[in-house]
């Protein structure tokens, strides 16, 4: 049986496939190894590559582990947010338009000195991407949160910072240290000046009233009871 001659559409389709076969934009990936000192990770892409074998059948295969991928932590203006990164953490792997090799060494504006585009080796890892089966147990829509998924958290809403939990039953307001210190100092002065009645005399109220108890809870910070 003679094979059907290729049409223009077939040729264009193959040409398009050849152009995009090695062009990568972004994929979910999983950390295999992580170096906390350099913030580099070896990352395994989690979407397999599809290809046509010699018999013309569609196949799939895992992409290789990408070594020494920089891990991005959020930050700007001299501030940053950091968190532990470990093997099996999942995130988004973004592939740069141009070679990152020279920029990663020196920063600034560089000539990449390489014409490769969207290559697997020019990856950046953004931690935190989740599939629908592993969504966050809680993602409040009325506040910002930071902390461990199932542990201690900081909640920031327009008028209050809560540390520990967002449950009112587990929180109490933090005491204002300056107010307590001032009160204790005034109480010490009052006690040192207090004159107690001698034996046999009729006791009466102190000539100078005790200092009033201040309002010490912070209006904006709550802490866990335990």
SULUR-V70847 format. One line per field, one symbol per residue. phi: phi as a letter, one per 30 degrees, with the letter a starting at -180 (. if undefined). psi: psi as a letter, one per 40 degrees, with the letter a starting at -180 (. if undefined). burial: b if it has 9 or more other ideal C-beta (glycine too) atoms within 8 Angstrom, else e. A space follows every 10 residues. Layout:
BEGIN
phi->???
psi->???
burial->???
END
This chain:
BEGIN
phi->.dddddcddd dddddddddc eccccaadbb dcbbcddchc bcbceccdcc acdddicdbb addddcdhdd cccdlaiica cbadcbeidc accccddbdc eddddciicb ddhacdbhde dccbccdjdb dddbdedbbe ccacbbldec bdbccbceba ccbjaccddc bbdddddddd dddddddddd ddcdccdddj dddbdedcdd dddddcdddb bcbddc
psi->hiihihiddd ddddddddde dehiciiiih hdihhddefi ihhhiehihi ihadeeihii iiiihhifhh hhhiiifeii hiihhiiehi ahhhhidihe dddddeaahi hdfheihfid efihhhiehi idefiidhgi eeiiihaidf ahihhhadei hhhdiehdee iiiiihdddd dddddddddd ddehhiiihe ihiiiidhii iihihehhee hiiid.
burial->eeeeeeeeee beeeeebeee eeebeebbbb bbebeeeebb bbbbbeeeee beeeeeeeee eebeebeebb bebeeeeeee eeeebeeebb bbbbbbebbb bbbeeeeeee ebeeeeebbb ebbbbbbeee eeeeeeeeee eeeebeeeee eebbbbbeeb bbbbeeeeeb bebbbbeebb ebbeebbeeb eeeeeeeeee eeeeeeeeee eeeeeebbee bbbeee
END
